[in-house]
Amino acid sequence: MNDTPLAPTPCTDTPPDGFQPMPSQGFVAHCWLYQHTESGILGTRIRAEHLNPLNIAHGGLLATLADTALGRAIFKQCGATRPFATVSLSLDYLHPACPGHWIEAHTTVHKIGQRLSHASVELRDKQRVIARGKAIFTALTPDY
């Protein structure tokens, strides 16, 4: 068994204006996420590596996009003073995300608490909502 991590395949995608590659590592690096420089919206283009056997985006990719966007929105709104971890994430898949389509994660932060924070997300293919979700995050203590 080879334990060498796989590097993401080179990406030749051209995202919409205003989007730049989001610095990432580990698993998320394989998702090819982009961040809008002004709004902070995250997006990705559905690539061959993202597809399930039905030739549509794997739900795990969409969940990763949602979770990453939600966590970043909460982190930004609280002033980026502490790390957060996902406690709960639910996602309702409404329509398929097809190869070549650009998917954006639009977030709303509902509450930043001392321990728990709540937010929701819509994943959109242009104006069509393809998934809706919500999450609870916990603020991590220094001894996590």
PyMOL commands that set and color helices and strands:
alter all, ss='L'
color gray80, all
select helices_A, chain A and resi 26-31+48-50+59-77
alter helices_A, ss='H'
color red, helices_A
select strands_A, chain A and resi 19-21+34-36+42-45+84-93+102-112+116-125+128-139
alter strands_A, ss='S'
color yellow, strands_A
deselect
rebuild
show_as cartoon
